[in-house]
Every structure is written in structure tokens, then in C-alpha cells.
């Protein structure tokens, strides 16, 4: 076996006999009470077969995987201009149906991280917002694509003279992790590093509108001479190991919540379903959204103003936790101005924005943000009254809803 690069998740706990991968114990009030301080790090050594085997038997190693590339979730083209709904009561339909417009909260005091293609920091939508940027691609900060700018705008963009399109325009501080570049995209390692960076910098919520590049991995192995069936099998094994790697990392983040900052991670489920071809042409949510502890988000479409009837978008993947508007979403455009986009990438920031409103409510009531309680509030307050012919696998607990008091 030739030497290959792996990701290795190493874990330590100060108390002998404590399992660091066990989720933190929670009191009746939902406050995390850890049994021991937990530390972990992600290494990327180059290993031969003997070294790999030894690592698999090391009790301090929680997970081992070959890194996988991430890719942004490509926006879905609009079939008609009717999919770009006009504002209602001075706000976009996404802000309207989630109840953000009627909520007394705007996200003040909450920090949100966006792990995406970067941001157009000079756009008028982000005037007055403190942006802390970090590049994980080696290409430098900025957004050459526009995806990250649109996503960030949906969470905390400033309206100016136009309609309110941001769910949480009161967010005054945002962490922008550029993990998808033009030439280089992050692997599992950089995504985990970016999540930890966001947590260390005080983010309460992380939004990720990206997924594993499984087709690209199959092509990689096929280009290296493997028949397609063997290339697919090897890619599946790598895919499985990376999902487990994310599961272990998210468990560790929860276990560390009592001693260190933790974050709620929200992720898009993916756009590969084809319900417009046939209703049962729906596929599972794409990792990392499927990992333990990550809130996977599906996309909804409106059947017309006043948006009392909503349905799952044809492209939205299944087995999600929550659903949010993802068709005809108006937000900031790279280089200036505004544009409409469709995709679960557009639904995910609606959930991240609503989470910021609930987080502000927690801050006002308790002075801190409890991530477990935040997750429970999002799921427990989701609504199904506007949903038409939407099954549980399509929308999870339902349409995400803002706090009303």
C-alpha cells in the first residue's frame, strides 16, 4: 500500500475513564454539565498500511478518514419568472412566511458564521456589519462566485431603500469563512477547522450551504484507472468514513459546550432530487448536513401570494430536520445590486437567521445562548399549517418559525 494522506481526529479528556465522545449530560433546564474537559485536534498525516492499522487501534483516535472535497450547492435555475415572488408588506416572501417580519427580535447581539464562497464585503448590504474574514482555500478573501454573498445577505443583509430580505438584519458581527474557491475547495479537514474557528471566535450559529463532491470523487478514482464500479465502491467507502468523521466531530463539539464556546450548525440538504420528473424521484440529504448534531434544511416553494400554501421544492433532498423558503429568494448580488436564486442553499440561511432571532431572545432572558435549547426551539416551534402535501421526510418538523414574544 502506498502512503496516503488521512484525517485523524485525536481526542483527550482530563478524567481517566471518561468517554470523550459521549454527549455532555444535560440538566432539566437544558444546561450542559460536562463530566470532563474535552480537547481534540485534527491531524493530516501521510500513512502506510502499518501506520494506518496502528492508528485504528489507538484509543486516543476517534475517527480516521481520507479527506473529501466539498463543493457549493449549485443554485437551481428558475423555470418561470413567476417563481420570483413580489414583496408583501415591504418584505420578501421568506421573511414574511417564517414570521421574522412579525417578530420583536432582529438578531441583536448574536454572531453568525457563513462558511461558503466568501463575501463581497464592499456590498451595500453589509454596511455597518463587522465582518471577520478568513480564507481556507489559499485564494484570498472575497467572493468570486456570488453564492456566499447571496447566502450572507439572506441572514443579515441591510435593506437600504428596498424590501426587507434578511431574516436577522440586527446581526452586527459575522464570521466569513471562505471554504469554496474558484480553483481550490476545502476538504473535510478545512471545513472542520472552519467550524472550530467560528466557535473559537464566538459564533453562535454556523451556516453551511455546501456538500461532499461524491461525483467528483468517483471521477477521480476512475481517472486513476479504476473501472467505474470499483471507483464507485471506493468512493462510497471514503464517503462513509467522512460522514463518521463529521459525526464524531459534532459529538465532540457538544461535549465541549460546558467549558468552551459551542455553535449550532445549520446546513443545506442538497438539490439533487427530481420531483418535477416523478414525485418519488427524491434522494437523501447530502453530507455534511446528515451528520449528528447538524440541522439539515430542505427548501419550500410558494404556490402564490399571499403564500398561505407552500410545498416542498422539486429539487429539495429528503430526511431533513426543518424546511424554509428556497425558491425565488431575493438577496445581495456580488458586485452590487440584488438577484433571485433557488436552492436549499437559499433555505438554509433562513433557518440560520431564525436561529439568530431565537438566540437574541435567549440572550435577553438568560444572558447566554444555549445551543441545545436553541436547536429544540427551532424544531419545537416549526409550523405545518401552510404546508400542502408535504411529508415528514420532505420537511422534517415543518416550516421554521420566528419567536413571537
N, C-alpha and C positions, 0 to 999 in steps of 0.2 A: 504493500500500500504506500503510495506516495504521500509526502507530507501535505496536509491541507489545513486551511485556516478554519478555526471553530470559534464560536462564542461560548464562554464558560461563565456561569453565574455562581459566584462563590459567596457563601453566607457564614456569618459568625453570630453567636449570641453569648452574652456575658455569663449567663447561668448555665451550669452543666446540666444536661438532661432536658433542656428546653428545646422544643422543636421550632426553629425559627420560621418554618413555612406554615405553622398553624396560625390562622387568622387571629387577630387580637380579640380578647374577651371583651364583651360589651355589657355595660350595666343596663339596668332597666330604663335609664334615661338616655341610653344610646351613646354614652361616652366611652371611648376606648380606654381599657385598662390593660396595659401590656404586661406580660409575665417577665420579659427581659428586653433590654435594649437590643435591637437587631441592626446589624450592619451588613451591607452586601456591595459587591462590585462586579462589573462585567469586564472580563479579560478577552483578548482575541489572540490566543497563541496558535502557532503552527505545529501540528501534531502528526506523528507517525502512528501506526496501528498500536504499538505497545503503549505509547504515551496516552493515546485515546482510551485504551482499555483501563489503564490505571486511574484516569480521571473519573471514569464511570463508577469506580469503586471507592472514590474519595468521599467520605461522609460530609465534607465541607462544600461539596459541589451540588447545587440544587438542580442545575439543568445544563445540558450541552447541546449545541445545535450549529449547523453550518448557517452562516448569515444569508438571509434572503433580501433581495432588493425590494423597495417599496415604490409604488407609483401613485400619482394623484388619480383620483377617480374622475374620469373624463365626463364633463357635462354632457347631457343628452340634448340633442337638437330639438327645438320646438316644431311640432307638426303644423301648427297654425298660429297666427298672431293672436287668436283668441285665448291662447294659453298665457298671455301676459296681462293679468287682470289689472283693471284700473284701481287706484287707491279708494278706500272707503273711510270716511271721517278723518281724512288727512293722513292716513297710514296705509301701508301695503297690506295685502290680504293676510300675509303671515303674521304680522304684528297684531292684526285685528282678531283672527280666529284663535290665537293662543291666549288671548286675554291680556297681553302685555300692554295694550293701549289703555285698558281699564285699571291696571294695577297701580297701586300707590308707590311702587318701587321701580327704580331705574338702573340699579346695579352700583349705586354709590359705595365706595369703599372696597369693592371687590376687584381682584386681579384675575385676568383671564389670559391663558396662553393659547396661541394658534400655531400648530405645527403643520406647515404647508409649504407653499412655493415662495414664501416671503411676503413682503408687503410694499406697496407704493407709499412710502412714508410721507411723501410730499402732497398726497391727495388731500383735497379739502375736507374729505370725510373724517380725517384723523387729526384735524386741527385741535390742539388743546389736550390731546391724549398723550400721555407719557409712554413712549414705545421703547422697549428694551429688546434689541435685535441680536440674534446670534445665528451665525451660519454654520450648518453641519454638513455642507456639500463641498466646500472648498472653492465655490464660485463667487463668494462675496454676498453681502446683504443686498436686498432689493428684490423685486418681483418681475421677472422677465416674462412671466406667463399670464398673470392676472387672476388665477384661481384663488390664491391666498388673499389677495386684496378684496375680492368679492366676498369670501367667507368672513374675513375680519369685519367688513362693513356690515354684514348681517348681524353680527354680535353687538358692535359698539360704534358703528359709523354715526357721524353727526349729520343731521338733516339739512342744515342751511335753509334755503328757501323752498326745498322740495318736500315731498311727503316723508313721514317718519318710516324708515325701512329697517332700522336697527331695533332689535329686541331689548337691548340693555344699553342705551346711549349714555347712561350715567357712569359706566365703567371708565375710570380715568387713567388706568395703568394696564398695559398689555405687554405680554412677553411674546415675541415673534420668533419662532424657531424655523429657520429655512432648512427643510429636510428634503425637498424635491427641487432639483436644479434642471437646467437645460441639458447638461451633459452628464451630470452625476446625481444620482438619487441616493438617499440614505438606505442603509441596511437595517436589519433588526437592531444591531448594536447602537447605531446613531439615534434611532427612534427612542430606545430605552434611555440613552444618555440625555436626549432632549426632554423626555418626561421628567427625569430626575432633576435636570437643570431647572425646569419650570417649578418643580416642587421646592427646590432649594432657594429659588428667588421669590418665593411667596405666592405663587399662583394658587388660586382656589379651584379653578376649573381649567381643564385642557381640552381643546377641540382638535380632532384629527380627521381630516377628510381624505384618507389615503388607504391603500391596501397592499397586500402581497402581490407581487408580479408573478403569478403562477404560470401563465402562458409564456412569459419571458424566460422562466426557469426551464420549462420543458424545451424551448428552442435552444437554450444554452447547452443542455446535455445532448440534444440531437446534433447541434453544430460540432460537438466534440466526438461525433462518430457513433453514438448510441442509436439503435433502432427506436422508433417513436414509442413503442410500448415500454421498452426499458427506460427510455428517457422520462416518460410519464411516471413510471413506478419510482424512479429515483427522486424525481421532483416531489412526489406525494410524501415520501419519507422525510425529505427536508422540510416540507410544508408542515407535517405533523410535529416535527421536533421544534419548529419555530413557534407554533401555537402553544406547545407546552412551555416553552421558554417565556412567552408572554404571560401565561397563567401563573407561573412561579414568581415572576417579577411583580405582577399586580398583587399577589398574596403578600409579598414582602412589603410592598408599599403600605398595604393595610396594616400589617403587623408593626410597622414603624410609626403609625399615626399618633401614638401617645407621646413619643419622645421628639418627633420631628414633624415638619410640615408634610401633609399628605394632600392629594388632589383628587377631584372627581374627573375621570377621563371619559369623554364623550366621543363616539366615532361613527362615521358613516358606514352603512351596511353594504354599499356597493350597488352598481347599476346594471347588472348582467341579466336580470330577469326579462322575459319577453311575453308578458301577459297580453300585449296587443296582438300577438300571433295566436296564442291559445292561453286560456285562463290558467291552466296548470303548468305553464312554462315559467316556473319560478324556482330560483336556486337559493341555497343557503347564504347567509351573510358572509362577507369576506373578512378574514382576519386582517388586522388585529381586533376588529370590532367584536369578534366572537370570544375573545379571551375573558377569563374570570375577572369580574370587577369592572369591566368596561361597559358603558351604556351604549348599546348598539341602536342606531336610529334608522328607521325607514322613512320613505318620502310619501307625502299625500298630494293629491291634486284636488282642485275645486271644480265643481260642476256648474259654477257661475255665481255671480253676485246674487244675494248678499252672503254667499259662502256658507249657507246652512247645511249643505250636503257635500261631504268630502269622501273621496275614495282613495285607495292605495294607487300610487303611480305605477304604470305598467312595467317600468324598469326596476322598481324597488325590490331588493332581495329580502328574504324572509328570515324568521327567527330573530326578531328584534325586540328590544325592551320597550321602546316608545316610537311614536311617529310624529312627524311635523311637516309643515308645508315645504314642498320641494319642487314644485312646477311653477314657472313664471315668477321667479324670485328676483326682485329688483334690488341691486346693491352697487357698490362702488366698482368702477372700471379702471384698470391700470392705465395710467397716462392722463386720467381726468375724465369726468363725466360718470355716467351710470349705465348699467346694462342689465338685461334679464338672463338668467341661467336656470337650468333644470338639473336635478340630480339629488342623490342622497347627501352629496357634499353640501348642498344648499339647505337640506333639512337639519343636518347635524348642528350647524351654528344656531339654529332656532332653539334647539334644546339646550345648548351651552348658554345662550342668552337668558333663557327662562331660569336655568340653574343659577345664574348671576343674580336674578331678582330674588329667588328664594334665599340665596346666600346673604344678600343685603338684609333681608328680614331676620335671618339668624343673628347677624351682627348687631342689629338694633335690639334684639331681645336678650341675647346672651353675651355679646361682645366677642364671639368667636364663630368660626364656621366648622361644623361637624360634618365630615364628608359622608359618613354612613347615614346620618339623618337627612342630608341633602339628597342622596340617592333615593331614600324612602319617600321623601316629599314629592319628588318628581314622579315616581311610579304611582304613589298613592293618590295623587290629585289629577292624574290623567283622565281625560273625558272620552266618552264614546258616543255622546248624543248626536254629534254631527256626522258620524261615520256611516257610510252606506255600503252594505255587502262587504264589510271588512272583517276578515277572520283574524283570530288571535295571532297566528304565525305571521300575518302581514303587518300588524300594527302593535303587537305586544299589549301593553296596558292601555294604549289608546293615544289620543292627541295630547301632547304635552300642554300643561296649563299653568299660567302665571298665578302667583298668590293674589288674593283679592282683599286681604286685610292685614 
